[in-house]
């Protein structure tokens, strides 16, 4: 009986501790789905710089690479593309 009194609160605390991460994952997935539904195309992970330029045109600005591995970014009107070497890491929507 005593073990049960300890286990139940510990189990509840563990579930609550995991909840923010689950919620954050859900929000990211929902935002991606909403962007896809609105037709907001952005470069996908793994595309080359050449493929991005061919599919989306020249960026408004090319920010030089920094760090190791080299991370550079291209700024477009509605999104920014982050590259590691010559491959897309992420593309994110610009804040309004």
C-alpha positions in Angstrom: 0.0 0.0 0.0 2.8 2.4 0.9 4.6 1.7 -2.4 1.4 2.6 -4.3 1.1 5.9 -2.4 4.6 6.9 -3.6 4.3 5.5 -7.2 1.1 7.3 -8.2 2.4 10.8 -7.5 5.8 10.0 -9.1 4.0 8.7 -12.2 1.8 11.8 -12.4 4.9 14.0 -12.1 6.7 12.1 -14.9 3.7 12.5 -17.2 3.4 16.2 -16.5 7.1 16.7 -17.1 6.9 15.2 -20.5 3.8 17.2 -21.5 5.5 20.5 -22.7 7.7 18.6 -25.1 4.8 16.7 -26.6 2.9 20.0 -26.9 5.8 21.7 -28.6 6.2 18.9 -31.1 2.5 19.1 -31.8 2.6 22.9 -32.4 5.5 22.5 -34.8 3.8 19.8 -36.8 0.6 21.9 -36.9 2.4 24.9 -38.1 4.1 22.9 -40.9 0.8 21.5 -42.0 -0.9 24.9 -42.0 1.9 26.3 -44.1 1.5 23.4 -46.6 -2.2 24.0 -46.8 -1.8 27.7 -47.5 0.6 26.8 -50.3 3.6 28.4 -48.6 6.3 26.5 -50.4 9.8 26.6 -48.9 12.9 24.6 -49.7 13.1 21.1 -48.2 15.9 19.7 -46.1 18.7 18.3 -48.1 18.3 20.3 -51.3 21.5 21.8 -52.7 22.1 25.6 -53.1 21.8 25.0 -56.9 18.4 23.3 -56.5 17.1 26.1 -54.3 18.2 28.8 -56.7 16.7 26.9 -59.6 13.4 26.4 -57.8 13.0 29.7 -55.9 15.2 32.1 -57.8 18.0 34.3 -56.5 17.7 35.3 -52.8 17.4 39.0 -51.8 20.5 38.5 -49.7 23.2 35.9 -49.3 24.7 35.9 -45.8 28.2 34.4 -45.7 29.0 31.2 -43.9 30.2 31.3 -40.3 31.5 28.6 -37.9 32.4 25.0 -38.4 30.6 23.3 -40.1 30.0 26.4 -42.2 26.4 27.7 -41.8 25.2 30.2 -44.3 21.7 31.6 -45.1 19.8 33.1 -47.9 17.1 35.6 -47.3 14.0 35.7 -49.5 11.0 37.9 -49.1 8.9 35.5 -47.1 11.4 33.0 -45.8 15.1 32.4 -44.9 17.0 29.2 -45.9 19.8 27.9 -43.7 22.6 25.8 -45.3 25.3 23.6 -43.9 28.0 23.5 -46.6 25.8 23.5 -49.7 22.7 21.6 -48.3 19.5 23.0 -46.8 19.3 22.5 -43.0 16.1 24.5 -42.4 13.9 27.0 -44.1 11.8 29.3 -41.9 9.1 31.8 -42.5 10.0 35.5 -42.0 8.3 37.3 -39.1 5.8 39.9 -40.2 
